[in-house]
Structures are given as structure tokens and as C-alpha cells.
């Protein structure tokens, strides 16, 4: 496929006053607000979880101390993918085009790459409540060997396969004071793989733009919203330090989640950043060829405890 003069004949006409092209500034990359970026030099990434020692037990006088061993989870492999896009323009079109549209096409490749990266990353979050066991969109193997979606009521710690832990509101609650309070309570009572209480501090509220104005009311009001009692707003940003992150790539407009991004459970595996566009010329036709590419993968790591979600 190549851009011939016949595909856009008006660009060849100097008397055309205006051609509208790239009139709007593209939104910034959004996945970087939630995802960790991990650079690798391999074609795949192998990972597994480890749990430390168990709890101290009472030692009666004259008896030996009890011993404990660390516990290793099963390994998971994530394959790096390659993404690419290019365009080809004939020598005649390049020479005769009058309005600089062809000259802008290499920069449009970069804009297309930015959109592609965001869609690739957020597709992982779009299955955060629904991914089936043992699919590419689930986390590391847990205490029972199973892999689960990011937000689940039945996570199994490595040290105690008979126990379950949750990072999902069940039943789901719409974004509200009550919902945020429930999510914050889960954060405050979360336990590690060894079933020790841990410290996670949410700093991002991930929402679809449909929930942006509700989020503003919740986070920026000093009194509780939609009440006449003037009682304290327990989830105000000044109290909990959470900022809203609205992402139009999310497909479930009602779902929302709290994240401690310092321990984010979502990874962007960067094998090769955006390269190009490289430019070459076909020796026979004199067509110009521009191609850009990047190599990456997305995955959940073992830090599901650093995110709590609700899907009403």
C-alpha cells in the first residue's frame, strides 16, 4: 500500500486555502500514571512470588524451637510483543503535494504509537475484574497454584492455601462515600503472603471520565456530599492524599479502583522503546517508506494488595 496522488488529489492543488489536519493536540500518555515501567533485554520475563517465614510459636521450657521455611510460588512467563506501523508515499506524491501534509506524516506515526501504547496497556485493566484463571491477563500463581484476575475476592496467600484474601468490594458499590470508605478499610486491613498486616497508602483513584464529577465532589469537598448535616467528608483528598486519574480507555464506565502506585500491581515491560520512524527509499520506484516500531508487554505482578476495586 502506498499513498498515490490519486488518493488525495486536493493536496496537489495550490489554490486550496486550508486543509484541516491534526487540528487537536493529542492527550498525554495515561498508562504511566498507574503502570510500573520495567526495562528488560530478553524476549520474555519469568517471575514467581516468595513468602517469608511463618509466625512465632510458644516454646515450652526444655523443648526445641520451631522452624519455618520460605515458600515459593509457581513460575509465570510473559512474552514480549512487537508492534509496528508504517506508510509509503510515491515519489510523485512527495514532490507534488502542496500543503505539507506528507511532511507531517512521520510525526503522525509517533501520535499513532502513543495511542497504541495506551490502548495496549489499558486493555489489561479492562479485564481486571473478569479475566479467567490461567489466561495471559491474570496475576502470578497464588498459594493454591491458580492465577486470578487483579480484583478478586478469593486471592490465596502462599503461606496458607486454606485462607482467602480480597481486594474487591463484594457486592460492587458505585463510586460514593460509602464505597470509598469500604475500599480504604480493605487497604488498612490487608495482609501479606505471610498473613502479616502491611502498609499500603492509596494515592490514585482510577475512574472513567463518566465518574469525574463524582470524584471531584468526593475528593475536593470538606463536608460529606449529598447530605444536609455538614458532617466531615471522610474521603476528602486532604485526609487520604488520593488524586483522581480519569482514563477514557476504560470500557466499564462504572468500575473504579484505588491504587498505591508506589507498589503498583500493573507492569509495562519495556523491551524496546519507540524506534523511528526509519526512512528508506525504494530503489526501483523511488517511493519513500517510513516505519516505526516498539516492543513491550503488559502484566500483573504479585502486588494485587496495592489496588482495591469495585465493579457495580
N, C-alpha and C positions, 0 to 999 in steps of 0.2 A: 504494500500500500504506500502510495506517495501522494503528496499534495501537488496536484497539477493546476495549471492556470484555469482550467475549466471548472474546477471545484469551487473557486471563489473569484469569479471574473471581475466583480466590482472592485476588488483590491487593486486591479490593474489600471483603473480609471482615475486620472489625476483630478478630475473635476468634482469628485465626491467630496463633500465638505467634511463629514465626520463619520467615522466608523467606531461604534461603541464596542470596546473590547477591554476586559479586565478593569471595569469601572470601580469595582468594590475591593477594598482591602480584605484579604483572607484572614480568618480568625487564626490566632496563635495555636501552636500545638498544645493539646489539652492533656494527653496521656501522661506527660511529665509531672503533672500535679499530683498524681496518685501512684504511678509505677516507679519502682526502683529501676535504674539502668545498670545492667551488669555487662561489661565488655568481656568477650571471650575470643579465643583464637582457634577454636575447634569447630567441627561440623555438628556437634551435639553437646548437650550438657547432661551429665549424670549427677543425681543428687539423692540423698536419703536423710532421714531425721535420726537424731540420737536423743535418748533420755538419760538423765543422770541417775544418781543413786536414790534408793528408797528412803523411808523415814527411819529415824532413830527409834529403837525399841528399848524397853526397860531391861536392864541386865541384873538379874538377882545376884546376890553375893556368891562368889565362888564359881560362877558359871561363865563360859566364854561369851565374848561379844558376838552379836550377829553380824553377818557380812552381806553386802549388796553388790550387784554388778550393773554397769550401764546397759541400756537396751538399745539395739539398733533396729531401725525400720527397714523396709524393703526399698530397693533402688528404683528410681524412675528416670527415664531418658526423654529429653526434649530435643527434637530435631530442628536445626536452623533452616529456615526457608529463604529463598531468593525471590525478590520482587523487581520487576523491570518494566520500563516503558520507553518507547522511542517515537520519533517521527522522521519522515523522509520528505524532502522537498526537491522538486526538479530544478535543474539549473536555470531553466527559463523562468519559472515562477520566482525564484530567488532574485534574478536580475530585474524582472519587470514589475514586481509588486511595488506600489507607490506609497503605501501608508505605514510602513514599518511593522506590520503585523507579524510577518515571518521572523523579523529580528527579535520579537518578544517571545517567540515560542520556546526557546531554551529556558527562559525564566518560568514559563508556564509548566514545564516539566517539574521544576522544583516545587511549585504550588501543588501539582498533582501528587507528588510524592508525600508532601505534608498531610494531605487529606487521606492518602492511602495508609500512612502510618497510624493516624488516629483511628481510622475505621478498623484496622487490624487489631490494635490494642483494645479498643472498647468492645469489640466483638467478644473478647474473653469475659469482660464484666457483664455483658448481656446474657450470659449463661450462668452467672454466679449463683442463681437460685435454683437452676433447673438441670445442670449437667448430670448425666447418668454416671454411675460408677464405672471406673476403668476406661474413661474416654480421655482424649487429649486435653480436655478442658477441665480437669479435676486436679486436686492437690496431690501431695505426696502420700504414699501408703501410710495408713494410720495403724493403731495398735492391733486391729483385727486383720490387717493386710489390705483392707479396702481403701479405695480412693473416692473422695466425696467432693461435691460442689463446694465452692467457697463458703457460702452461707448455708449452714445445716444445723439441725437440732440434735444430730446424733454423732458428732465427732468423737472418736475413741482415742484416749491417751495411750502412749506407748507402754507406760508402766502398769496400766490397769485396763486390760482389754474388756473387762466386765463393766466398766463405767462409760458414761457418755457425757459430753460437754456440748454446749450450744453457743452459737454466735448469731442466732436468728430469732426474731420475735415470732412467737407462735401462739395464737394466730397473728397474722400480719396486721400491723397498725399503720394507718395513714400518718404522714408527717404532721406531727402535733406535739404539744407539750407532753402529753401522756406517753406518746411513742418515744420521744427523745429521752424522757426520764427512764423508761424501761431499757432503752439501749445503753444509756450511761450506767445503769445498775449492772448490766451484764459486763460492761468494761471493768467496773470496780470489783467484781467478784470472780473474774476469770482466773483459771488455774493453768499451770504449765503442764508439760508432758509428765512431769514428776508429781503432779497434783499439789503444787505449791502456788500460793497466791502471788500474782505477778503485777507489775506496774505498767499499764498501758494508758496513755493520755491521748484521746482523740483530738485531732486538730483540723479535720476536714469533714464537712457534710456533703456527700456526693448526691446530687439531685439532677433530674431533668429540668430544663427551663420552665416546664409547666408548674413546678413547685418553687420557683424562685421567689415569688412574692410571699408565700407562706414562710419560707426560710428567713426572709428579711424580717417579718413580724416576730418570728420566734427568737432570732439571734440578736436583733437590734432594739427590742423593747425591754424596758426595765421592769414593767409590770406584765403579768401574765395576760396573754392576748385573749380576746373574745370573752372577757368576764368583766363584771362591774365592781368587783371587790377591791381592786387595786392591790392585789396580793403580788408578792415578789415573783418575777419570772425566773424560775429555777434553771432554765436552759439558755439564758442570755449569754451572748458571746463573752461579755466581760467576766462572767463567772466561770465558764468552762473553756474559753480560749479556742472555740471552734469557728471556722470560717466556711462559708458556702462555696462549693465548686459545682457550677452548673454546666452540664455537658449535653449538647444536643444529639450526640451519637447514641445515647442510651435509648433502647427501644421500649422498655417498660416505663411509662411516664409517671407511674405512681410509686415505684420502688425507690427506696432511698437507703443510705448507709452512712455510718460514721467510721472514720479511718484514723488510725495513728500512722501517718505516713513515714515516720522515722523507722517503723518496723513493717512497712507495707507488705501484705501478702501477694502483691502482684508484681511480676518482674518483666521488664523489657530486656531481652537478651540481645545485645548488640554485637553481631559478628562483623559487620562492615557498614559503616555509615553511608549516607547517600553519596554516591560517586557519579561524577559527571555534571552536566552532560558531556560525554565524549563526542567529538565531531570528526567525521571522516567523509571522504568523497569517493563515490563510485567511479572507478577508472574508466568505465565504458560510457555511462550515461551522464557523468558529471553531477549527478544528484548529490545533495548534502544529506548526511544521515546523523542524527543526534540520538543518543541513548543514555539513560540514567538507570542506576540500579542500587539496591541496598539489600543486605542480608540480616535477618533478625528472626526472633521467635518471641512468643509471649507465654507466660506460665504462671501458675500459682505456686508459691513456695510453702513452707510449713507454718508461716506466721498468720494463720487464719484468725487467731485470737486478737489480732490488731485491727479487725474490722467487724462491725456488727451491723446487720442489715434487716430490712423489713420489706416485704412484698405483699401489700394488702390485696 
